[in-house]
């Protein structure tokens, strides 16, 4: 009896359990190793491991790296400016989340 | 196909210098960037601005566009002149970022020919990873769901012309996914160029707005209206949760704003989130005589109750 679900693609959640190597993350973000190394130097991305070849990026790094690369390229920012924008976006998200908890949309 | 006036999109004169064009683009890109501007139409405006800058920011493309554009106004029906694609060669570097799906048909007709060079030039063995955004219901995160997703995938034909192909994909959305997270579908990205493995497809998840529930990370909030007597005397009330309803025990003397936590009733996972019922004490209007008498009796019973006491000192 054929499984009716057999045609559907299985999706896995890219959560903290998923670990990307630098090469994985480059491919997933369509970025160069040099770009991601700069984002690590600026503190935007925080992999575990000592040297780039040992780095492991937890799953949520994907969303963060993509946002950083979009802002960096689309707005012609410097790497330090990109890191600053992401920090400010984190602060805005924190405030938005307080508003959501308080019931203000 | 309509002619697009890229100068109007950037709000610059046709005589603008490259520097003026760059500054106009940066100003508008900051204003509409979807990471900075959460309004619904910001992303579409950002794409228009980006497309205009792709053309006007590159003197080679700008010259080609000006050559055609002399004969058209914005919104006018546009037909590419015969032999158009023979006269210009473009580097094709704009097609490397996998964002071709964002470009208009107008742009692709004018400049799509460069795509072949970009794709055939880079002979990577592994297919690239693709990305798309998907909006799901909050309930889908509680139960898991099977969804059909429509994707527009750029593809280059034998003539080197760029086309968008529609692709339908059935996806099992796993239970426990949260807004802002990515799902990974192995091997569903760009096909390999040769025998290597295909790329992966990543879906970025967003929740549609829900009429009752607010979501914060893995926690879910719902406003729970109570009558004054339920709030004062305590009650067992039925409260909605995204996968059904629960019986909730409201302790006596519960004020508006108090949060009752339902541990583990948020978005499932390890650990699961919590669900918070935020109490909202709601007083009815007194319309009939007996209702007015009931409020008057309340007033007599609570003669010592002064909610504005702090102002009177």
Interface residues (C-beta under 8 A of the other chain):
Chain A: X5 X7 X8 X9 X10 X11 X12 X13 X14 X15 X18 X27 X28 X30 X59 X60 X62 X63 X66 X67 X70 X71 X74 X75 X76 X85 X89 X97 X100 X101 X103 X105
Chain B: X26 X29 X30 X33 X35 X36 X46 X50 X97 X98 X126 X128 X129 X131 X146 X169 X170 X171 X172 X173 X174 X176 X177 X180 X181 X182 X183 X184 X185 X186 X188 X199 X200 X202 X203 X204 X214 X215 X216 X217 X219 X221 X223 X276 X278
